């Protein structure tokens, strides 16, 4: 009996919801012809009907291996990942499938479903993390996480309850902290407020005022002012001043990732590509765990771009 005949028998069992029998027939078909992608797809559908998601995922992946342009394979794999709780992997498969057929209704529908599940999962994790921070009395960090969660789900009841605990305690701590600040620290805080309001010129004025009053230019407060003022200068495209302030930080703290990345960006903007490359290589040398994924990915992208630019300049000489 041919592989197609075995498939036909499997289809008949599938229509009758006899999924185990259908799996057996599709398996026989695969033994006869392992290159027909529909055999794996149909068997994956059977495993899904039986909620054997690891097997459904395995066959979904095999669909893609057999024929990378078989869009339903990405759907099968995504469905398996989704029901195994592997939402990020499901999202990746959906994107790959949509890259082949952007009109796929099944993939579009699942994309919306996965995005919603990811959102709900993130909010739930934010709430858990915020509660742990409240328990450890780190109310500032708890409020920061709560604000992130509110951007995803502002009406969440559980989130509101956690916020009602954390925010008043944080505000009380902030009031006490600000009352104990010395005059220079208050000026720096005023700069921070202006920075958050995108009033970069005003923030620069405050950071400069604070730096003039600080005697220890290598102390923590001075380094914060230099770093923050550098961020303001960068926003205003004053790259030479950005480089100068970042350098002031790095002369004291050579592994300051924010200063290294910011200076590299400024160097690139003023076409000092080799200097920029040196800074991003230093960031990458510390590893992702130390610098954080966001900074690491940014530096990695810059490294590739800068290497291309430098090679192009060499070739044109």
C-alpha positions in Angstrom: 0.0 0.0 0.0 1.3 3.5 -0.9 2.1 6.3 1.5 -0.9 8.3 0.1 -3.2 5.4 0.8 -2.0 5.2 4.4 -2.6 9.0 4.6 -6.1 8.5 3.3 -6.8 5.9 6.0 -5.4 8.3 8.6 -7.7 11.1 7.3 -10.7 8.8 7.7 -9.8 8.0 11.3 -9.2 11.7 11.9 -12.6 12.7 10.7 -14.1 10.1 13.1 -12.0 11.5 15.9 -10.1 8.3 16.1 -6.8 10.1 16.7 -4.7 7.2 18.0 -5.6 5.1 14.9 -5.0 8.1 12.7 -1.5 8.6 14.2 -0.6 5.0 13.5 -1.6 5.4 9.8 0.3 8.7 9.4 3.3 7.1 11.0 3.1 4.3 8.5 2.9 6.8 5.7 6.0 8.6 7.0 7.9 5.3 7.0 7.0 4.9 3.4 7.8 8.5 2.4 9.4 10.8 5.0 9.5 13.7 2.6 5.8 14.5 2.5 5.2 17.4 4.9 1.5 16.8 5.1 2.0 13.5 7.0 3.8 15.3 9.8 1.2 18.2 9.8 -1.7 15.8 10.1 0.0 13.7 12.8 0.7 16.9 14.7 -3.0 17.8 14.5 -3.8 14.4 16.0 -1.4 14.9 18.9 -2.9 18.3 19.5 -6.4 16.8 19.6 -5.0 14.4 22.3 -3.3 17.3 24.0 0.1 15.6 23.6 1.7 19.0 23.1 5.3 17.8 23.1 4.6 15.4 20.3 2.5 18.0 18.4 5.4 20.5 18.7 7.9 17.9 17.5 5.9 17.2 14.3 5.3 20.9 13.8 9.1 21.4 13.8 9.5 18.5 11.5 7.1 20.2 9.1 9.4 23.2 8.9 12.5 21.0 8.5 10.8 19.2 5.6 9.5 22.3 3.9 10.4 25.7 5.3 7.7 27.3 3.1 4.9 25.2 4.5 3.2 27.8 6.6 0.9 25.5 8.5 4.1 24.0 10.0 4.8 27.2 11.8 1.2 27.2 13.1 1.6 23.6 14.4 4.9 24.4 16.1 3.5 27.6 17.6 0.4 25.8 18.9 2.7 23.3 20.6 4.9 26.0 22.2 1.8 27.9 23.3 0.2 24.9 25.1 3.6 24.1 26.7 3.7 27.6 28.2 6.6 28.6 25.9 5.0 31.8 24.7 8.2 33.6 23.5 9.0 30.5 21.3 5.4 30.5 20.0 5.7 34.1 19.1 9.0 33.5 17.3 7.4 30.7 15.2 4.5 32.9 14.3 6.7 35.7 13.1 8.7 33.2 11.0 5.5 32.0 9.4 4.1 35.4 8.8 7.4 36.2 7.1 6.5 33.6 4.5 2.8 34.4 4.3 1.8 37.7 5.9 -1.9 37.0 5.0 -2.3 33.8 7.1 -5.5 34.2 9.1 -4.5 31.4 11.4 -1.1 32.9 12.3 -2.6 36.4 12.6 -5.2 35.1 15.0 -2.7 33.2 17.1 -0.4 36.2 17.1 -3.1 38.3 18.8 -3.8 35.4 21.3 -0.1 35.0 22.1 0.5 38.7 22.5 -2.4 38.9 25.0 -1.1 35.9 26.9 2.4 37.4 27.1 0.9 40.6 28.3 -1.1 38.9 31.1 2.0 36.8 32.1 4.2 39.9 32.3 1.7 41.8 34.4 1.3 38.8 36.7 5.1 38.6 37.1 5.3 42.3 37.7 2.7 42.0 40.5 4.7 39.1 42.1 8.0 41.0 41.9 6.4 44.1 43.3 4.9 42.2 46.2 8.4 40.6 47.0 9.9 44.1 46.9 7.2 45.4 49.3 8.0 42.5 51.6 11.6 43.5 51.6 10.6 47.2 52.2 12.1 48.3 48.8 9.1 50.5 48.0 10.9 52.6 45.4 11.7 49.6 43.3 8.2 48.2 43.8 6.6 51.5 42.6 8.9 51.4 39.5 7.7 47.9 38.6 4.1 48.8 39.3 4.3 51.8 36.9 5.7 49.4 34.2 2.8 47.0 34.8 0.2 49.8 34.7 1.3 50.6 31.2 0.3 47.1 30.2 -2.9 46.8 32.3 -3.9 50.0 34.0 -7.2 48.6 35.3 -5.9 45.4 36.9 -7.5 45.0 40.3 -4.6 43.0 41.9 -2.2 45.6 40.6 -4.2 48.4 42.2 -4.2 46.6 45.6 -0.4 46.2 45.4 0.0 49.9 44.4 -2.2 51.0 47.3 0.3 49.4 49.7 3.5 50.4 47.9 3.0 54.0 46.7 2.0 55.7 50.1 5.0 54.0 51.8 7.3 55.1 49.0 6.0 58.7 49.0 6.6 58.8 52.8 10.1 57.5 52.3 10.7 60.1 49.5 9.5 62.9 51.7 11.9 61.9 54.5 14.8 61.4 52.1 14.3 64.8 50.4 14.1 66.5 53.8 17.5 65.1 54.6 19.2 66.1 51.4 22.0 68.7 51.6 21.6 71.8 49.3 23.8 70.3 46.5 21.9 67.1 46.4 18.6 69.0 46.1 20.0 70.9 43.1 20.9 67.6 41.5 17.4 66.3 42.2 15.9 69.4 40.6 18.0 68.5 37.5 16.6 65.0 37.6 13.0 66.3 37.6 13.8 68.6 34.7 15.4 65.8 32.8 12.3 63.6 33.2 10.3 66.5 31.8 12.6 66.6 28.8 13.8 70.1 29.8 17.4 69.2 28.9 18.7 72.8 28.9 17.2 73.4 32.4 18.6 70.1 33.7 22.1 71.0 32.4 21.9 74.2 34.3 21.1 72.4 37.5 23.7 69.7 37.1 26.3 72.3 36.3 25.3 74.3 39.4 25.6 71.1 41.5 29.0 70.2 40.1 30.3 73.7 40.9 29.4 73.2 44.5 30.8 69.6 44.8 34.3 69.6 46.1 35.0 65.9 45.5 34.7 65.6 41.7 35.4 61.9 41.9 32.7 61.2 44.5 29.4 59.4 43.7 27.3 62.5 43.5 29.6 64.2 41.0 29.7 61.1 38.9 25.9 61.0 38.8 25.8 64.7 37.7 28.4 64.1 35.0 26.5 61.0 33.7 23.1 62.8 33.8 24.5 65.9 32.2 26.1 63.8 29.4 22.7 62.3 28.8 21.2 65.8 28.4 24.0 66.9 26.1 23.4 63.8 23.9 19.7 64.6 23.7 20.7 68.1 22.4 23.3 66.6 19.9 26.1 68.3 21.8 28.3 65.4 21.3 31.7 66.9 22.2 30.3 67.8 25.7 28.8 64.3 25.9 32.2 62.9 25.3 33.8 65.2 27.9 31.4 64.4 30.7 31.5 60.6 30.0 35.3 60.8 30.1 35.1 62.5 33.5 33.1 59.5 34.7 35.3 56.9 33.1 38.5 58.4 34.5 37.2 57.5 37.9 35.1 54.4 37.1 36.4 52.8 33.9 33.7 50.1 33.8 30.7 52.5 33.9 28.6 50.9 31.2 26.2 53.9 30.7 29.2 56.3 30.2 30.9 53.8 27.8 27.9 53.3 25.7 26.9 57.0 25.7 30.5 58.0 24.8 30.6 55.4 22.0 27.4 56.8 20.5 28.8 60.4 20.7 32.1 59.3 19.1 30.1 57.7 16.3 28.1 60.8 15.8 31.3 62.9 15.3 32.7 60.2 13.1 35.4 59.0 15.5 34.6 55.5 14.6 37.7 53.8 16.0 37.2 55.4 19.4 33.6 54.4 19.3 34.5 50.8 18.5 37.0 50.7 21.3 34.3 51.7 23.8 31.8 49.2 22.6 34.4 46.4 22.6 35.1 47.2 26.2 31.3 47.0 27.0 31.1 43.6 25.3 34.2 42.3 27.1 32.3 42.5 30.4 29.6 40.1 29.2 25.8 40.3 29.0 25.3 39.3 32.7 27.2 42.3 34.0 26.1 45.0 31.5 22.5 43.8 31.0 20.9 42.5 27.8 19.8 45.9 26.5 23.2 47.5 26.7 24.9 44.4 25.5 22.6 44.1 22.4 23.1 47.8 21.7 26.9 47.5 21.9 26.9 44.4 19.8 24.8 46.1 17.1 27.1 49.1 17.2 30.2 46.9 16.9 28.9 45.3 13.6 27.9 48.7 12.2 31.2 50.4 13.2 33.3 47.5 11.7 31.4 47.9 8.4 32.0 51.7 8.4 35.7 51.3 9.2 36.1 48.7 6.4 34.3 50.9 3.9 36.5 53.9 4.8 39.6 51.7 4.4 38.4 50.5 1.0 37.7 54.0 -0.3 41.2 55.3 0.6 
